[in-house]
């Protein structure tokens, strides 16, 4: 009789462990599914992150422009962090009279080049569509998810519009 009770207890312990492992697996599946379902949303927020980064770079460039005595052009140096043996890339940026960076040419390509000069990154590997508006003298960067970022060349104003 005791061996039967011991076998029943062992079986109950095994069932308890199986239920515990099953619950842990279900919880991990729910957490994993939520994580992987939010990845596209996080990736879509790329332009929102770039908005903050662009604001910081513009403020830094303008403060350097003021400290250097308001030159017509400034040299920006960007270090490539993934390969230390490469020397920093230099880029010359034209500045307007108020101290805001200007593209070399007032075209979509000029705005794309300005992005590279300020952000230190090419637009080729992102899903941004670049446009120049002569009407309000601004560069606009449109993401594939509908978010847009606008840089007013005269005033240095940066606007971020999220897709509805």
N, C-alpha and C positions, 0 to 999 in steps of 0.2 A: 504494500500500500504506500509506503513512503517513497518508493522509487517512482510510483505513478504521480504522486504529489510533486516530487522533485522535477520530473519530466514536464508536468504542467507549468510549474514555476519557470523553468527554463524557457518553455515555449512562450509564456507571457512576457518574459524579458526580451526574447527575440522579437516578438510582435511590437513591443514598446519601442525597441531600437529601430525597427523598420518604419514605424510611424514617425519617429523623431527624424530619421534620415529623410523620409518622404516630405515632411513639413519643411525641413531645411532646403531641400531641393526645390520645392514649390516657391518658397520665399526668394531663393536665389534666382529662379526663373522670372518671377515678377520684377525683381529689382533689375535684372539684366535686360528684360524687355523694355522697361521704362528708360534705362540708360541708352539702349540702342535706338529707341524711337525718338529720343531727344537729340541725338547727334546731328541730324539734318537741320534742326532748329538752331543749334549752336553754330553750325557751319554757316547758316544763313545770316547770322548776326555779325559776320566778318566785317561788313561795311560799317556797322555801328562801332566796332572796335577801332577800325581805321579812322573813323571820325575823331575820336578822342586823340588818337596818335597824331593825326594831321594838325589838330589844334595845338598840341604840345610842340610840334616841330615848327609851326608858324610863329609861335610866341618866342621860341628859342632863336630862330633865325632873325626875327625882328629885334630882339634884345641885342644880339651880336651886331646887327646893322647899326643900332644906336651907339653901342660901345666902340665901334670902329670908325665913327665919325660920318655916318650916312653915305657910304660909297655907292656908286652906280651899280656895281657888281660885287658879288661875294662868292668866295670859294667854300664849298661844303665838302667835308671829308666823311666818308662812310666806311667803317671797317667791316670786313666780312668775317663774322664770328665763326663760321664753320670751317674755315681754313686759315689758320693764323699766318702761314707763310706768304699769303697774298697781301700785297701792300694795299693801304686804304685807297679806295676809288675817290678821285676828286671830280667835282662838278662845279662849274661856274654858273651862278644864277643871277639874272638881271633883277634889279630892285626898282620899284617905282618911287616917286618922290615921298610917299608916306611910309615906305619901308616894307612893302609887301612883295614877295617874290612874283616874278612875271615869267610867262613862257617865252621861249626864243621866237616862236612864231604864233600868231593868234589864230590857230587852227586846232582841230581835234588832236592832231599829232603833236602839236606844241603842248597841249594840255597833258597828253600822255607822257611826254618827256619831262614836263614839270613834276608830275607825280613821281617819276623815277628819281628826279633830282632831290625832291623833298623827303620822300619816304624811303629811298634807298632800295626800292624793290620794283621789278618789272611788272607791268600789267598783263604780260602775255600768259602767265600761269593763273590768272584770276578770271572770273567771269564778269568783268566790268566793261561796260560800253562807255566810251569817252566822247564828249561833245563839247564844242565851243560855241557860245552864244555871243555874237557881236552886238546884239541889241542891248544886253545888260553887262557885257564884257565879263563873262564868267565861264568857268570850266565846270562841267557837270560829269559826274561819274555814276552810272546806273548799274545796279547789281541785277543778276538774273532773277532774284526773288522780288524785285520791284522797289527795293530801297534805293534811295538816291542821295548823293552827297554833292553839294554845290560849293564852289569856291569863288567868291566875288573878287576879281582881280584888283579893282580900284580900292576897296575898303578892307580887304582881308577877311571879310565875313565868311564863315563856314556854316552851312545849314545841312542838317541831316533830316531827311523825310523817310519815315518808315512806311513800308507797304501796308495797305489796309488789310 
